[in-house]
Amino acid sequence: MGKRLYRSIKLPIREGLSWRETWRGPDNGLICCWECGREERLKRPEDAARAERGELIVLPWKGGVRKKLKGEKMPGTLNYLATWQGIRGEDLDIDLEGERVILCSRTGQAVVFTAVLPENAEEVWEAASR
């Protein structure tokens, strides 16, 4: 495992940060994404339950799955992974230099979460959203 970003679910959600502190700090907004997921967990209990069962639900970031693509692994963003961990009620735990592959429990689609997205990421996301 490479460089790791970890934050315990037991810690309170941060308050009073500037936009710059939130999005341009060393975590590039991943902690904020995770905290937003934690807040969404309270607002969307049905989606939280689906995520807990391993479904890659649709969220504001790329990585959610509407349908399975033909034989392709779909790229996903670390922002999605952080939000998904939050909505699941998990600690934030992301390897910033490696990749994590998650198989959506509903569709069977494999999604590869990494900081480096492939050149055809937009095409794959477009196909997955149809």
C-alpha positions in Angstrom: 0.0 0.0 0.0 1.3 3.5 -0.9 0.5 6.8 0.6 -2.7 6.4 2.7 -5.4 8.8 3.7 -7.1 7.7 6.9 -9.7 9.3 9.1 -11.8 7.6 11.8 -15.6 7.6 11.6 -15.5 8.5 15.3 -14.1 12.0 14.6 -16.6 14.8 14.3 -17.3 16.5 10.9 -15.1 19.5 10.6 -16.6 23.0 10.5 -15.6 26.5 9.6 -13.0 25.6 6.9 -12.5 27.9 4.0 -13.0 26.7 0.4 -9.2 26.7 0.0 -8.6 24.7 3.1 -11.4 22.2 2.1 -10.5 21.7 -1.6 -6.8 22.7 -1.9 -5.4 21.2 1.2 -3.2 18.1 1.2 -6.2 15.8 0.9 -7.6 17.6 -2.2 -11.1 17.6 -0.8 -11.3 13.9 -0.1 -12.1 14.4 3.6 -14.9 16.8 2.6 -16.3 14.2 0.2 -16.3 11.6 3.0 -17.9 14.0 5.4 -20.6 14.8 2.8 -21.2 11.1 2.5 -21.6 10.8 6.2 -24.2 13.6 6.1 -26.0 12.0 3.2 -26.2 8.7 5.2 -28.6 10.5 7.6 -30.6 12.0 4.7 -30.8 9.0 2.5 -31.0 5.8 4.6 -32.2 3.7 1.7 -29.2 4.6 -0.4 -26.9 4.1 2.7 -28.3 0.6 3.1 -27.8 -0.2 -0.6 -24.2 1.1 -0.3 -23.7 -1.0 2.8 -24.7 -4.1 0.7 -21.9 -3.3 -1.8 -23.9 -1.4 -4.4 -22.0 1.4 -6.1 -24.9 3.9 -5.9 -25.0 7.0 -8.1 -23.4 9.9 -6.4 -22.2 13.3 -7.6 -18.8 11.9 -8.4 -17.9 9.4 -11.2 -17.9 5.8 -9.9 -21.5 4.9 -9.4 -23.1 2.2 -11.7 -26.4 2.3 -13.5 -25.8 -0.8 -15.6 -23.0 -3.3 -16.4 -20.8 -2.5 -19.3 -19.6 -5.3 -21.7 -16.4 -6.7 -20.3 -14.9 -3.4 -19.2 -13.6 -2.2 -15.9 -15.1 1.2 -15.4 -12.9 4.0 -13.9 -13.9 5.7 -10.7 -12.7 8.8 -8.9 -11.2 8.8 -5.4 -13.8 11.5 -4.6 -16.5 8.9 -5.3 -14.8 6.3 -3.1 -14.4 8.8 -0.2 -18.1 9.8 -0.5 -19.2 6.1 -0.7 -17.1 5.2 2.4 -18.9 8.0 4.2 -22.4 7.0 3.2 -21.6 3.4 4.3 -20.6 4.7 7.7 -16.9 3.6 7.3 -13.6 5.2 8.2 -12.1 7.1 5.4 -9.3 4.8 4.2 -7.8 5.4 0.7 -4.5 4.4 -0.8 -3.6 7.5 -2.8 -1.0 5.9 -5.0 -2.6 2.5 -5.6 -5.9 1.4 -6.9 -8.9 -0.4 -5.5 -11.3 -2.5 -7.5 -14.9 -2.8 -6.2 -17.5 -5.1 -7.8 -21.0 -3.5 -7.6 -23.2 -6.0 -5.8 -26.3 -5.0 -7.9 -24.8 -5.0 -11.5 -21.6 -7.0 -11.2 -19.7 -4.1 -12.8 -16.1 -3.8 -11.7 -15.0 -0.2 -10.9 -11.3 0.7 -10.5 -10.8 3.6 -8.2 -7.4 5.4 -8.6 -5.9 8.9 -8.6 -4.8 8.4 -12.2 -7.7 8.0 -14.6 -7.4 6.4 -18.1 -7.5 8.6 -21.2 -10.9 7.1 -22.2 -12.5 7.7 -18.8 -15.1 10.1 -20.2 -16.2 7.6 -22.9 -16.6 4.8 -20.4 -18.6 7.1 -18.0 -20.9 8.2 -20.8 -21.6 4.6 -21.8 -22.3 3.6 -18.2 -24.8 6.5 -17.7 -26.9 5.4 -20.7 
